[in-house]
Each structure stands twice: as structure tokens, then as C-alpha cells.
Amino acid sequence: MRESDEYFEVTWDTNCEPLAKYCLDEWLLLPEYPVLYGYFQFVYLTNRSMNEFKINVAPDFVCFDAQKCPILLSRIIPIEIIDGLTCCRIFDLIQVQTIQHFHQLNINFSFIYSQCATTSNEKSCKNSSYFHCNQSLKCISYNRVGDGFKDCFYNEDESFPTCHLNDSNRFMCMSDPNKCLLPVAIGNGHKNCPKGEDETVENIYGIQQPILFFRICQFLKLVSPANGIETYHTNCEWWPCNNPYTSCNTVWDCLNGIDQFNCPGISCSLNEFECRNNELNLTYCLPFVHMFHKRKDDCLKDRYIFRIYFDNGIHDISKYYYSFNKSKCINDDNLCNPHSETTNVQEDVCIQNPIRKLILSPTTVHMVNNNNTYLCTIEYPTKSHYSSNPRFLTPLRLGFFPSTTSTTSVENILDKYENKKNIPMMNTTLAWYCHYGVLTLFKGVNQTKACLCPPNYFGSQCQWQSQRVSLTLQFRMSSIIDFAVVYQLIIMLIDEQGSIASNHEQRMYMPARDCKTKFNIYLLYPHRPKHSSTNYSIRIDLFDKSTLDYWTSWYLPIPFQFLPVNRISTQLIIPEIRENTVCTLSCGEHGRCMKYANMNNLFFCRCDQGYSGTFCNITHQCQCSNDSFCLGSSICVCPLNKFGSRCYLKRSICQSMNNTCQHNGLCIAIGDRINLHEFICVCKETYQGERCQNKNTQIDISIDETILIISSSFILHYIIAFHQSIKHERMTTLKKIPFGYNTMTIYTRQPFNILFIQIPDGNYYLTVLRETYIPSEYIHTQVLPKNRCYPVLDLFNDTFRQYEYLRRVKYYPLLCRQDPQLMCFYDEYFMCVCDSDRFSNCFEFNNTIKYNCNEKNLCYNDGQCFLNNETCPTTFICVCNDCYHGKQCQFSTSDFIFSLDPILGYHIKPSISLHQQPFIVKFSIIITTIMLILELIMGSLSIATFQVKRSREVGCGYYLLASSISSMCMIIVLTIKFWQLVLSQMSIITNRSLLLFNCISIEMILKSCLASSEWLNACVATERMFAIIKNVSFDKKKSRIVAKRVILVIIILATITHIHDPLYRQVINDLDGDQERIWCLSQYSPALTKYNIFITLFHFLVPFSINLVSAFVIIIGAARSRVNVESKLSFKQHFRLKLKQHKNIIIAPSILLVLGLPHLIISFTSGCMRSPRQSWLYLIGYFVSFIPSMSTLFVFILPSKNYKSEFDKMIQRWIRRFRRRS
């Protein structure tokens, strides 16, 4: 016996024998307990013949528990009470004595079950919190009164005036003030209020409920609802009659039928009605221009239109008939005012007519003549009741944005390789012979039958179930899914000692493909029947199939060991990194203690190949191939290119020399037990198809600069519209535009109709519209501020904002018509697109989804983390706070304001030539080159000047000589660093060792040289200050000795204070959008960060302060000393004279002060470079910070008489040498 959709069918086997032959009892009870239809037990007498069964399947008696169903006692004559059950003949319950089909029993006993469930014999309720059904004599909870379900047989619970209960949580029906419904009755599909307002209200307890957009203003009623209740059919004066939801629905919503034009399945040409005359067996194609409505004398009495008329246009019939072609839209005045001959204003949209409407379909067409002869009936290929069936988003009339030149139909590449097989008809009697097995027939006269049973069944006809564990497993990644990773799952039964049973199952798991897959697996117990003394559990091992490296294991207990079939369903999380937990379980020399990923305190020994047992102390012969992994004596984990129980069979289809996948796709053979040539291709981003043979749709999106300033990271929402009876789907992905670019390129293999991009937690922008998806299309589009989708409340005035939600939605089409530039808008539930007809095509769109990374934030430094999918994420982006950058916001500019990498690195574009680089890069190249050339010239001149002994009579000469050497070294190292940064970001230098060596050494040398120069210049100012103060008592010899020692101390101090930098500096790979970048950065601990800030400021501020103080001390000290000698002049006059006399001493520290100001200002005002868009300020400040060290010639030599004299002599010597050689 099997159940079909509508009734039970019985297939009688000719070999059936009577029950009495095998049953010794007088009767057969079915089932064993009275649970059939909730209360009953059928009794069949065993002496019934097979012929009697064929004409009557009704039982001989029916038994039930009278206490549970007392209402039946008044209808029956009890025969006997068996085991406490009251039995009666079936005709006491059912009037019909003969029942030929089981479905008749089902119908009758379903009604009897309803009686038993909703009646009792309770005269009153003992508990005051219960409601008493007076007629049904049943007590129910007050929580079931007014819930929309019939709990009392005579409906007392639903007819009770529930508003008297004073329950504030109930909904009061406006059409019946005494009826208050529980929340469960609201929107349950049944009209529980007299006028159905419980199904139309949109605001329940302050929470707006989503409405069905396709139902708005559809099938308008002639009478508006009373009591001012807003329904789907009120206030429709702005709703167009021809829209994607009325198009081709077989009902004329527009009086001229334009909403039924050009529908699929119509054989007529455009703008023609297909009309059928079945009597003549003729089909007509009636042109729109020859169709007419008959004018009406009294529209108040004659509201319905049943006929339309056809005329060939020879005679003028406009007095009595109105032509469809006379105006685009037909309104009341056209049909009801026969004296009106004015032509309608050609509106862009025809509005709904809530009073008169052609409501019948099919519609009869008659000739315009004296008899109005019947011509034909308009019929449609599809008959649907759209008032009850939902209609979802349709791409109809969406249009194409941006426009496309391709209008040809393209073959659906998704169906290109679909295998269509003709399944032969089967004999249903034979099909059920083997139950769940496969029947095989051997040729011959008798056609001997044999059954091939699946593992979970056995017996000659597969009639017995094997004792087994039925597993439903789903695996999820704990991190972002890698498209290329492939795992192998080994599901095993283990006994109490941890030994692996012989029965196991293997499955290949690809996270990118199987993330949402539920694996249904059977594990048979090793013995039949199962040993009751042995308890089993399940262990699941996971291996990386590409490398055969062990990854992790899970443990699943089997809770009820006595059950013949144990069903377990669970979800397991794959850890991000391989299991490497240290545990204390002793596993000997040939095993390793491992922790189960889903059990915190449960461990096991994972044995080496060739060993097994609880402690890996049992050896076994491994028969697996050499390149496979031997997990047990009968378990082999095969590599990607092999299969079989011992992994000796090769998959030639996926060999590297014969890659079946095109365009460098990854070929993965599937360990299918039937098809030896089964494989899948993991395609690159730009290709798709069974063999990666088809190019994906490429979309280049140019983002307006005003939008890029807000964010360079975007969320992309693809909307896929199906047939109107299938709800649309939404896919989300993430994309980041590299700095310096304004275009993102995306590839999609999924057909789509609408594409939005969204700023994270910000605005939506309509990007692409495709009424028809074109595979392998190239789309170039722009995202401009005009593409923005506005919140709908921003578009309405105060009057419309105050309307309730359902009424406000009815004015959405008006928004599209009033603003031709408006492309889209959204509200709490819908996203609306203004289509090619300026209709607001709205669909459900949850704009409150938070694409955060749940509890696991993959971004550092409080960056916002966004996943493209909550359950199966394939990518993520981080929106960084100010002063942070990197794919995971892991890099900061707070502590490295004057480091060239974060300032200039993002501006250097990889894989393009120097002349195509941005202007800021070219400018930096020019500045660096000029600085190098100038320093080589000026540094050489300075060094040559101070090599003369007369220039080193005092310590200043030694300081300036060391400073000149340090400055030249610094600029050379700066040039090397700059070009390494440029060439590494352009992917020209890729040698990791070279990059690491330069990264560690160059930055430290650069910082040390810069700090040394600052201090040496400060030492010059300090010595000059002491020379002025001591005047004639200044000891030149001692100053030279001190200078040599101080120079050594400064070099050592500058080096030691920066020694931490190379220890924490490393070369780091990072992604900027799709571009891979190489950074030379140091990552400090918080304490070391503070130290680094202190050292950086110390090496700058202290020399800066020394220069500042020295300048003032020199002038003021000299002026005061002259006041004591020459009292005739005032202090101010002496100050001016000394300022003029010692201007060379003042110029040096003054220039150093001015050149050091940018460094000082940027350090204390900004604190960090907030984004790469602020690079100009920091780049200029960075280069300016080297100028003081380069200015020895102009700051110290040329203003000084002594140094300039030696400089001039040196130049003269060089000139004379040059002349002699020439």
C-alpha cells in the first residue's frame, strides 16, 4: 500500500493468501495500540477472504478509549471491551458499510478525529484559568480562545466576545468591537474579523508588517470597504493599470487591454489581439486600431463591460463606439459621455479605473453591425488565478542600464552541458518488489527475480533494516572560505577502546561548493545483529586532500545504543588552523595525543601509518599506495589524482599534462563509485562552466570622486529575478578599490538582473539593470551621485509621510513619474527601481542587514569588519578608522608620520611603467634626484672645506665635517630606500632576501644619520654660545678634543636608540583591493611604541631647542658684555650692533629653526596621516625634514668669514688644477 497525492492506492498481488493461513488468532489488531487517527484501533477478522478484501477494506470492528473520546458513546452500541478499549462495529461510526478505498476511511476518520479532539464530557472547569466550551463540554486554556483555530467543536472559543477579557496584547477587530484576536491569528491567511482587517492591517503593536506588493491595487472592487479601513484596493488613483504585475495576467486591468499585449505564447504580431472562434475553428489576429468600446447611456446602472467590438474602419461609428486608438488611456468620460469628442491628453501612464473595468476573461468580440454578430473569444495560453498566487519580482520592463548594443538571444551556458536522459517507464508492481533495493530480472521463461539491497537494508527482498547510525552532517568554516582548498572526510565507528571498526565512509568536502550541503551518511554496525555489550561512538577525521596533511577530528557520541537505527544530526566547525593542542595522553612512540575539535576535555591518540589501537601499540600491514595516507588497515586517504579502496587507480582525466579544465582551472577528480571519469573544475575568477570554457560577465564600475572620498570599500548586492511565481534571490559580495584608482572590476558567473553597490553602513547606488541577462557580457558603468537610492521619506512631503504605510506605498509610482532623474529608492521593506515605464518596481530588500563578522572581528584597531555572507563567507573587507591602513587595518600611521612607506606606498601603482605613475610619484622622483645631486655637490664641497686644517681650529669644524659626511650618507641611503619602495611596489624587485635586508638596515641607517646630523648641528650652536660667553678665555685646543669625543658619543647614541627598529621590522605582504603590496614596516608593542615616539621627538626637539636657545643667548650675551664696556650706548643699541656683527652666527640656527618648523607643526597638530589622500602635506614635510642636514654649505660655510675664506681658496685651487690639466 502506498500513498499518492490525493488518496490511497492498493496494488493487489495475485499471490496473496488469506490471513487465517498464517494467523492462529481470531482477529488481527492494527495497530498494536489505539493511535490510529489519534484514538482508534482497527480489528480485522482473520477468516475474511481475499475477494472480500478487494471489495471492502473497512475493518470489522473499531476500538477506542472511551475516556478520551466520550462523544462517540452516544452513537454506538458497544460490543465488547478489550484491554480497556470500547469496541463497536464500523457502521455505528460510519453510515457506509462497504468501503472500497482506503482514502474513504481517511476522510471519515479525519472528521471523527476532529470530533474527539474538540469535545469532551466536562460540565465545568476545575481551574478558573480555563475556558469552558458550553456545548462542546470541553475545557481549554484562555490562551487558545480567539487564536483563529477551532478548539471547540461548536466554535464557542472563536465566537466568544474576547474583548471582555481585557487583554492588552490582543488585536481588536474594527468591524466587531467585541472580537479581540491573539497575535497568532493576525496574518494567518484566514479572515477572523468580519471584514478581514486582521489580514490587511499593516501596523501591529507598533511593528509594521511587510505587505504583498503584487496585491496592491489589483482586481479592484466596486465598493470601497466601510469604516475607513485601508486595504489593498483603496486610494489607487495613482496606480498604473499596466505594470509588470498586471502584464499578461489574463485580466484586462486597462480598458483598452494594453496590459495584455505581446504576451508569451501569442502567435499574432505586435499590437494584435489573438481571438479564437471554436465553432468555425478559426483564429483571428485583431489589430488594436480596429478595436472599440460601446458607449454607455447610464454608467451608474451599467458598470460592467462584457463585450468589445471590432470594425474594419470603413464607416464613422464614433457616435456610438469609442476607438481604442483614439487615446492612449481610456477613462470614464470616454465611455459615459457620448457627446464628448475631446481627445485625452496623452499621458505617459494609464491610471487604474476603480469603477469600470473589463473584468471577465476570456472576453467576447463582436462585429459592429445591426446585430452585433459574435466574432470570436479572446483567449490566453495560460489561465491563472493571480489573486491567490503570489507574483514576485519580474525583470519585465526593467530596461538596460547602462545601455547595451547586444539584442540577440544568447544560449544559456548553464544548460549547455546538461545531460538529458529518457527514463523508461517502470512496472510499479515490480518496482516495489524489492522495497528500497534494485530489482534484477534474469532472462528466461520464469524471469527469476533477485534484489540488490543498499547497505541499510538486507533480506531476500530488502525487507529488513540493518542496524546502523544515520548521520546528517554539515560543515562550516570558522574563517573565510578558500576557493582552492579541498578536504577529505573520514567518518568512522570506534568502540569503547578507541579501535576503528571496519565500516567507514569517506566524502570529499570543498568549502566553496559544499558550505551549505548536508551530507547524509549511513554507518553500519560491524555485526548483524549488533553486539548489545559493545558501545560505539563516531570519530570524524579531516585531511587536506592536496597535501594529505591531517587537519582535525571530531567526536560524536551515540546516545541510545539500544535503538536499531540511531539518527544524529549536527553541524561541525572546521578550525582555521590545524589542530596542534598539547595534551598529556601517553601515545607511545608511534602516536600523538590530539584533542577533539568539538570536545574540550576529550583526547585520543592519532597513530602513525602502520599502527593502530588505543595507544598506537598495535602494528598492521598497510596496503595503501605509497603516495596515499594509511589511516587504518582498511582505510586509505587518496591524493587528488587517485581513487579506489587502496588508492592505486589513477585519474588520468586530471593529470597535469592533460588538464581537462581550460584557462588554468583546477581539475579535481571525484571519488564516484559509479562514474570513473567524474570530475569538477574549480575555475579562476574570470571563467566558469563545466570546464571553465566560458568567460564570466565582466563589469567595470567607475566610482565618482565624491563617493570615493567617503569610502573605497563597497558592498555589492546582486538581485536575481526568476519567474514571477518564484521569489527573487539576493547575493552579496565585497570589493575594495585600490588607492589611486576610481574603477573596480568584478566578474560574475551568476546571472543577475539588478546590481546595487552600497557604502558600508551608508548609501545605496543603482549600478546595473538588465531586463535580460546576457552571458559573458562586458559592462562598463559609472556610479554617480544621481544613481543614489534615496530613503523614501526623504522624497515625500509631510502630508505623505503622515499616511499609514499601506497607503503611502500606493504613491510610489508617482515618485518615479514626477522625477525623471530618480533611479531608485527604498523603505523599511522594499527596494524600488524606476523602470523603463517609470513604474516603481518594488521587491523585498532587507536594508538592515549588518554584514559584520559576528563575534569574530577579522579587523584590527577597531576597524569595521564586513562579510559577504554570514554563513558561507568567501571574502571580507575592513573599513579602517583614521590613521590605520592595510587589508585588516593592521598598520598605523600614528607612529610613523615621517616614514616614506605609508606616505607614498599607496600612490605607486603596480605593474605599470614609471611614466604612467601618478604625479605625486613623479614629483617624488624629481625631488629625490635633485636632493641627491645637490647633496653630492654640496656635501663634497663641505667635506673638502672642513678637511683644511684652518677650518678645524675649533671643535665646530669637526662637528661640521662629521655632519657633512653624515648628511651625504643619509641622502644616499634615502635615495636607495626611495627606489626600493618604488620598484618593490611596482613588483620589479621581488627577491625576498634582498627586500628583507634592505628593510632591516636602511631605515635604521637613515634614522641614525638624520638624528646624528641634528645633534651635530646643535653641537655647533652650543660651542658658539660658549665661545661668546667665555670670549677670550675660550680654549680652542680643548674644544677640538671635546668635539672628537662628542662626535663618537653622538654616533653611538643615535645608533643605540634606534637599535630596536631592525629587531621589529619585517617585510609584510598585504592586499589593497586586488593588488598585492609589499611593505617594510615595524610593528611595536604598546610600550615600545611609546618609547619610539619619545626617541623620535627627543632626537628632534632637543637639538631644535638647543639651536633656539643658543641663538638668543649669543646675541643677548654679546650685547650685555658690550654695555659694561661702553655705557654710552643703551642695551638695545648694543643688541642691534651685535646682531649685525654676528649675523653669521645668528643665521645658522635661525635657518635651522625655520626648516625644522614643518616637522614640528605636523608632529603636534595632526598626530597621524588620516588617509593616503593627505599625502602631499606629509610628503613635503618628509623631504623638508632632510634639508637642515643638507644645508651645511649655506648655513655654516657661506655666512662665516673664516669658512668662506677657506672655501674660496679651495675653489681657486680646484680651478688652477683644472686649468693645468686642460
ZIFENNOR-V746091 format. One record per residue. N is the residue number from 1. SS is DSSP state (H for helix, E for strand, L for the rest). Layout:
N_SS + N_SS
This chain:
1_L + 2_E + 3_E + 4_L + 5_L + 6_L + 7_L + 8_E + 9_E + 10_L + 11_L + 12_L + 13_L + 14_L + 15_L + 16_L + 17_L + 18_L + 19_H + 20_H + 21_H + 22_L + 23_L + 24_L + 25_L + 26_L + 27_E + 28_E + 29_E + 30_E + 31_L + 32_L + 33_L + 34_L + 35_L + 36_E + 37_L + 38_L + 39_L + 40_E + 41_E + 42_E + 43_E + 44_E + 45_E + 46_L + 47_L + 48_L + 49_L + 50_H + 51_H + 52_H + 53_H + 54_H + 55_H + 56_L + 57_L + 58_L + 59_L + 60_L + 61_E + 62_E + 63_E + 64_E + 65_L + 66_L + 67_L + 68_L + 69_L + 70_H + 71_H + 72_H + 73_H + 74_H + 75_L + 76_L + 77_L + 78_L + 79_L + 80_E + 81_E + 82_E + 83_L + 84_L + 85_E + 86_E + 87_E + 88_E + 89_E + 90_H + 91_H + 92_H + 93_H + 94_L + 95_L + 96_L + 97_L + 98_L + 99_L + 100_L + 101_L + 102_H + 103_H + 104_H + 105_H + 106_H + 107_H + 108_H + 109_H + 110_H + 111_H + 112_H + 113_H + 114_H + 115_H + 116_H + 117_H + 118_H + 119_L + 120_L + 121_L + 122_L + 123_L + 124_L + 125_L + 126_L + 127_L + 128_L + 129_L + 130_E + 131_E + 132_E + 133_E + 134_L + 135_L + 136_L + 137_L + 138_E + 139_E + 140_E + 141_E + 142_H + 143_H + 144_H + 145_L + 146_L + 147_L + 148_L + 149_L + 150_L + 151_L + 152_L + 153_L + 154_L + 155_L + 156_H + 157_H + 158_H + 159_H + 160_L + 161_L + 162_H + 163_H + 164_H + 165_H + 166_L + 167_L + 168_L + 169_L + 170_L + 171_E + 172_E + 173_L + 174_L + 175_L + 176_L + 177_L + 178_L + 179_L + 180_E + 181_E + 182_L + 183_H + 184_H + 185_H + 186_L + 187_L + 188_L + 189_L + 190_L + 191_L + 192_L + 193_L + 194_L + 195_L + 196_L + 197_H + 198_H + 199_H + 200_H + 201_L + 202_L + 203_E + 204_E + 205_L + 206_L + 207_E + 208_E + 209_L + 210_L + 211_L + 212_L + 213_H + 214_H + 215_H + 216_L + 217_L + 218_L + 219_L + 220_L + 221_L + 222_L + 223_L + 224_L + 225_L + 226_L + 227_L + 228_L + 229_L + 230_L + 231_L + 232_L + 233_L + 234_L + 235_L + 236_L + 237_L + 238_L + 239_L + 240_E + 241_L + 242_L + 243_L + 244_L + 245_L + 246_L + 247_L + 248_L + 249_L + 250_L + 251_L + 252_L + 253_L + 254_L + 255_L + 256_L + 257_L + 258_H + 259_H + 260_H + 261_L + 262_L + 263_L + 264_L + 265_L + 266_L + 267_L + 268_L + 269_L + 270_L + 271_L + 272_E + 273_E + 274_E + 275_E + 276_E + 277_E + 278_L + 279_L + 280_L + 281_L + 282_E + 283_E + 284_E + 285_E + 286_E + 287_E + 288_H + 289_H + 290_H + 291_E + 292_E + 293_E + 294_E + 295_L + 296_L + 297_L + 298_L + 299_L + 300_L + 301_L + 302_L + 303_L + 304_E + 305_L + 306_L + 307_E + 308_E + 309_E + 310_E + 311_L + 312_L + 313_L + 314_L + 315_L + 316_L + 317_L + 318_L + 319_L + 320_L + 321_E + 322_E + 323_E + 324_L + 325_L + 326_L + 327_L + 328_L + 329_L + 330_L + 331_L + 332_H + 333_H + 334_H + 335_H + 336_H + 337_L + 338_L + 339_L + 340_L + 341_L + 342_L + 343_L + 344_L + 345_L + 346_L + 347_L + 348_L + 349_L + 350_L + 351_E + 352_L + 353_L + 354_L + 355_L + 356_L + 357_E + 358_L + 359_L + 360_L + 361_L + 362_L + 363_E + 364_E + 365_E + 366_E + 367_E + 368_L + 369_L + 370_L + 371_L + 372_L + 373_L + 374_E + 375_E + 376_E + 377_E + 378_E + 379_L + 380_L + 381_L + 382_L + 383_L + 384_L + 385_L + 386_L + 387_L + 388_L + 389_L + 390_L + 391_L + 392_L + 393_L + 394_L + 395_L + 396_L + 397_L + 398_L + 399_L + 400_E + 401_E + 402_L + 403_L + 404_L + 405_L + 406_L + 407_L + 408_L + 409_L + 410_L + 411_L + 412_L + 413_H + 414_H + 415_H + 416_L + 417_L + 418_L + 419_L + 420_L + 421_L + 422_L + 423_L + 424_L + 425_L + 426_L + 427_L + 428_H + 429_H + 430_H + 431_H + 432_L + 433_L + 434_L + 435_L + 436_L + 437_L + 438_E + 439_E + 440_E + 441_E + 442_L + 443_L + 444_L + 445_L + 446_L + 447_L + 448_L + 449_E + 450_E + 451_E + 452_E + 453_L + 454_L + 455_L + 456_L + 457_E + 458_E + 459_L + 460_L + 461_L + 462_L + 463_L + 464_E + 465_E + 466_L + 467_L + 468_E + 469_E + 470_E + 471_E + 472_E + 473_E + 474_E + 475_E + 476_E + 477_E + 478_L + 479_L + 480_L + 481_L + 482_L + 483_L + 484_L + 485_L + 486_L + 487_E + 488_E + 489_E + 490_E + 491_E + 492_E + 493_E + 494_E + 495_L + 496_L + 497_L + 498_L + 499_L + 500_E + 501_E + 502_E + 503_E + 504_E + 505_E + 506_E + 507_E + 508_E + 509_E + 510_L + 511_H + 512_H + 513_H + 514_H + 515_L + 516_L + 517_L + 518_L + 519_E + 520_E + 521_E + 522_E + 523_E + 524_E + 525_L + 526_L + 527_L + 528_L + 529_L + 530_L + 531_L + 532_L + 533_L + 534_L + 535_L + 536_L + 537_E + 538_E + 539_E + 540_E + 541_E + 542_E + 543_E + 544_E + 545_L + 546_L + 547_L + 548_L + 549_E + 550_E + 551_E + 552_E + 553_E + 554_E + 555_E + 556_E + 557_E + 558_L + 559_L + 560_L + 561_L + 562_L + 563_L + 564_L + 565_E + 566_E + 567_E + 568_E + 569_E + 570_E + 571_E + 572_E + 573_E + 574_E + 575_L + 576_L + 577_L + 578_L + 579_L + 580_L + 581_L + 582_L + 583_L + 584_L + 585_L + 586_L + 587_L + 588_L + 589_L + 590_L + 591_E + 592_E + 593_E + 594_E + 595_E + 596_L + 597_L + 598_L + 599_L + 600_L + 601_L + 602_L + 603_E + 604_E + 605_E + 606_E + 607_E + 608_L + 609_L + 610_L + 611_E + 612_E + 613_L + 614_L + 615_L + 616_L + 617_L + 618_E + 619_E + 620_L + 621_L + 622_L + 623_L + 624_L + 625_L + 626_L + 627_L + 628_L + 629_E + 630_E + 631_E + 632_E + 633_L + 634_L + 635_E + 636_E + 637_E + 638_L + 639_L + 640_L + 641_L + 642_E + 643_E + 644_L + 645_L + 646_L + 647_L + 648_L + 649_E + 650_E + 651_L + 652_H + 653_H + 654_H + 655_L + 656_H + 657_H + 658_H + 659_L + 660_L + 661_L + 662_L + 663_L + 664_L + 665_L + 666_E + 667_E + 668_E + 669_E + 670_L + 671_L + 672_L + 673_L + 674_L + 675_L + 676_L + 677_L + 678_L + 679_E + 680_E + 681_E + 682_E + 683_L + 684_L + 685_L + 686_L + 687_E + 688_E + 689_L + 690_L + 691_L + 692_L + 693_L + 694_E + 695_E + 696_L + 697_E + 698_E + 699_E + 700_E + 701_E + 702_E + 703_E + 704_L + 705_H + 706_H + 707_H + 708_H + 709_L + 710_L + 711_L + 712_L + 713_E + 714_E + 715_E + 716_E + 717_E + 718_E + 719_E + 720_E + 721_L + 722_L + 723_L + 724_L + 725_L + 726_L + 727_L + 728_L + 729_E + 730_E + 731_E + 732_E + 733_E + 734_E + 735_E + 736_E + 737_L + 738_L + 739_L + 740_L + 741_L + 742_L + 743_E + 744_E + 745_E + 746_E + 747_E + 748_E + 749_L + 750_L + 751_L + 752_L + 753_L + 754_E + 755_E + 756_E + 757_E + 758_E + 759_E + 760_L + 761_L + 762_L + 763_L + 764_E + 765_E + 766_E + 767_E + 768_E + 769_E + 770_E + 771_L + 772_L + 773_L + 774_L + 775_L + 776_L + 777_L + 778_E + 779_E + 780_E + 781_E + 782_E + 783_E + 784_L + 785_H + 786_H + 787_H + 788_E + 789_E + 790_E + 791_E + 792_H + 793_H + 794_H + 795_L + 796_L + 797_L + 798_H + 799_H + 800_H + 801_H + 802_L + 803_L + 804_L + 805_H + 806_H + 807_H + 808_H + 809_H + 810_L + 811_L + 812_H + 813_H + 814_H + 815_H + 816_H + 817_H + 818_H + 819_L + 820_L + 821_L + 822_L + 823_L + 824_E + 825_E + 826_E + 827_L + 828_L + 829_L + 830_E + 831_E + 832_E + 833_E + 834_E + 835_L + 836_L + 837_L + 838_L + 839_L + 840_E + 841_E + 842_E + 843_E + 844_E + 845_L + 846_L + 847_L + 848_L + 849_L + 850_L + 851_L + 852_L + 853_L + 854_L + 855_L + 856_L + 857_L + 858_L + 859_L + 860_L + 861_L + 862_L + 863_L + 864_E + 865_E + 866_E + 867_E + 868_L + 869_L + 870_L + 871_L + 872_L + 873_L + 874_L + 875_L + 876_E + 877_E + 878_E + 879_E + 880_L + 881_L + 882_L + 883_L + 884_E + 885_E + 886_L + 887_L + 888_L + 889_L + 890_L + 891_E + 892_E + 893_L + 894_L + 895_L + 896_L + 897_L + 898_L + 899_L + 900_H + 901_H + 902_H + 903_H + 904_H + 905_H + 906_H + 907_H + 908_L + 909_L + 910_L + 911_L + 912_L + 913_L + 914_H + 915_H + 916_H + 917_L + 918_L + 919_H + 920_H + 921_H + 922_H + 923_H + 924_H + 925_H + 926_H + 927_H + 928_H + 929_H + 930_H + 931_H + 932_H + 933_H + 934_H + 935_H + 936_H + 937_H + 938_H + 939_H + 940_H + 941_H + 942_H + 943_H + 944_H + 945_H + 946_H + 947_H + 948_L + 949_H + 950_H + 951_H + 952_H + 953_L + 954_L + 955_H + 956_H + 957_H + 958_H + 959_H + 960_H + 961_H + 962_H + 963_H + 964_H + 965_H + 966_H + 967_H + 968_H + 969_H + 970_H + 971_H + 972_H + 973_H + 974_H + 975_H + 976_H + 977_H + 978_H + 979_H + 980_H + 981_H + 982_H + 983_H + 984_H + 985_H + 986_L + 987_L + 988_L + 989_L + 990_L + 991_L + 992_H + 993_H + 994_H + 995_H + 996_H + 997_H + 998_H + 999_H + 1000_H + 1001_H + 1002_H + 1003_H + 1004_H + 1005_H + 1006_H + 1007_H + 1008_H + 1009_H + 1010_H + 1011_H + 1012_H + 1013_H + 1014_H + 1015_H + 1016_H + 1017_H + 1018_H + 1019_H + 1020_H + 1021_H + 1022_H + 1023_H + 1024_H + 1025_H + 1026_H + 1027_H + 1028_H + 1029_H + 1030_H + 1031_H + 1032_H + 1033_H + 1034_L + 1035_L + 1036_H + 1037_H + 1038_H + 1039_H + 1040_H + 1041_H + 1042_H + 1043_H + 1044_H + 1045_H + 1046_H + 1047_H + 1048_H + 1049_H + 1050_H + 1051_H + 1052_H + 1053_H + 1054_H + 1055_H + 1056_H + 1057_H + 1058_L + 1059_H + 1060_H + 1061_H + 1062_H + 1063_H + 1064_H + 1065_E + 1066_E + 1067_E + 1068_E + 1069_E + 1070_E + 1071_E + 1072_E + 1073_L + 1074_L + 1075_E + 1076_E + 1077_E + 1078_E + 1079_E + 1080_E + 1081_E + 1082_E + 1083_L + 1084_L + 1085_L + 1086_H + 1087_H + 1088_H + 1089_H + 1090_H + 1091_H + 1092_H + 1093_H + 1094_H + 1095_H + 1096_H + 1097_H + 1098_H + 1099_H + 1100_H + 1101_H + 1102_H + 1103_H + 1104_H + 1105_H + 1106_H + 1107_H + 1108_H + 1109_H + 1110_H + 1111_H + 1112_H + 1113_H + 1114_H + 1115_H + 1116_H + 1117_H + 1118_H + 1119_H + 1120_H + 1121_H + 1122_H + 1123_H + 1124_H + 1125_H + 1126_L + 1127_L + 1128_L + 1129_L + 1130_L + 1131_H + 1132_H + 1133_H + 1134_H + 1135_H + 1136_H + 1137_H + 1138_H + 1139_H + 1140_H + 1141_H + 1142_L + 1143_H + 1144_H + 1145_H + 1146_H + 1147_H + 1148_H + 1149_H + 1150_H + 1151_H + 1152_H + 1153_H + 1154_H + 1155_H + 1156_H + 1157_H + 1158_H + 1159_H + 1160_H + 1161_H + 1162_H + 1163_H + 1164_H + 1165_H + 1166_L + 1167_L + 1168_L + 1169_L + 1170_L + 1171_L + 1172_H + 1173_H + 1174_H + 1175_H + 1176_H + 1177_H + 1178_H + 1179_H + 1180_H + 1181_H + 1182_H + 1183_H + 1184_H + 1185_H + 1186_H + 1187_H + 1188_H + 1189_H + 1190_H + 1191_L + 1192_H + 1193_H + 1194_H + 1195_H + 1196_H + 1197_H + 1198_L + 1199_L + 1200_L + 1201_H + 1202_H + 1203_H + 1204_H + 1205_H + 1206_H + 1207_H + 1208_H + 1209_H + 1210_H + 1211_H + 1212_H + 1213_H + 1214_H + 1215_H + 1216_H + 1217_H + 1218_H + 1219_H + 1220_H + 1221_H + 1222_L
